[in-house]
Amino acid sequence: GNVTLDPETHEMSAESSVRLTGREYRLAEYLIRNRNVLLSTERILSNVWEFDTDAELNVVWVYISALRKKMKQIGADSEISAARGVGYRLEKKQRS
């Protein structure tokens, strides 16, 4: 899609840009590298957070929510869709 990440500034850009936290950046990068792949919450947690983290699965939900808001804010033509009980996928927005 039209979303790009700048590793120097940690900005995500589309029609405009927004700065991401370090964790948001790593999550966005992981989703982009695996676009159109359904990723379980557990897989996201183990690949974006450190292996020795005390974080629980709900932290992934919080960061997904924050990233969705930022993607909407910058006019991204991609979205993070959820498959209930399975995981998340970055994909092109569906046209109505």
C-alpha positions in Angstrom: 0.0 0.0 0.0 1.0 3.6 0.5 2.5 3.1 3.9 6.2 3.6 4.4 8.4 3.4 7.5 11.5 5.5 8.1 14.0 3.6 10.3 15.9 6.8 11.0 13.0 8.9 12.4 10.5 6.1 13.3 7.9 7.9 11.2 5.1 6.1 9.4 3.9 7.9 6.3 1.1 7.7 3.8 -0.8 10.9 2.9 0.8 12.5 6.0 3.1 11.2 8.6 3.2 10.3 12.3 6.0 9.4 14.7 5.8 5.9 16.2 7.1 4.7 19.5 9.9 2.1 19.3 7.5 -0.8 19.9 4.9 0.6 17.5 7.6 0.8 14.9 8.7 -2.8 15.4 5.0 -3.9 15.2 4.4 -2.0 12.0 7.6 -3.3 10.5 6.7 -6.9 11.4 3.2 -6.6 10.0 4.5 -5.0 6.7 7.1 -7.8 6.3 4.3 -10.3 6.8 1.5 -8.5 4.9 -1.5 -10.6 4.0 -0.3 -13.3 6.4 -2.6 -14.1 9.3 -0.4 -13.8 12.4 -1.4 -15.2 15.8 -1.2 -12.9 18.8 1.3 -15.3 20.3 3.5 -15.1 17.2 3.4 -11.3 17.2 4.3 -11.2 20.9 7.3 -13.5 20.5 8.6 -11.6 17.4 8.0 -8.0 18.5 8.6 -8.2 22.2 11.7 -9.8 23.8 11.6 -13.5 24.6 12.0 -12.8 28.3 9.2 -10.3 28.4 6.6 -10.4 31.1 4.1 -8.9 28.7 0.8 -10.7 28.3 -1.3 -11.1 25.1 -3.5 -8.1 25.8 -0.5 -5.8 25.3 -0.6 -6.8 21.6 -4.2 -5.8 21.4 -3.4 -2.4 22.9 -0.6 -1.8 20.4 -2.7 -3.0 17.4 -5.4 -0.5 18.5 -2.9 2.4 18.7 -1.3 1.5 15.3 -4.8 1.3 13.7 -5.6 4.8 14.9 -2.3 6.2 13.6 -2.8 4.4 10.2 -6.2 6.0 9.9 -4.8 9.4 10.9 -2.2 9.4 8.1 -4.6 8.1 5.4 -3.2 4.7 5.0 -4.7 2.5 2.3 -4.0 -0.6 4.3 -5.6 -1.8 7.5 -5.0 -4.3 10.3 -7.8 -6.8 10.1 -8.6 -9.2 12.9 -9.7 -12.8 12.6 -11.5 -13.4 15.9 -9.6 -16.0 18.0 -6.9 -16.4 15.4 -4.9 -13.3 14.9 -4.2 -10.2 12.8 -3.3 -9.4 9.2 -2.1 -6.3 7.4 -4.0 -6.0 4.1 -5.3 -3.5 1.6 -8.5 -1.8 2.7 -11.7 -3.3 1.2 -13.6 -0.9 -1.0 -17.3 -0.5 -0.2 
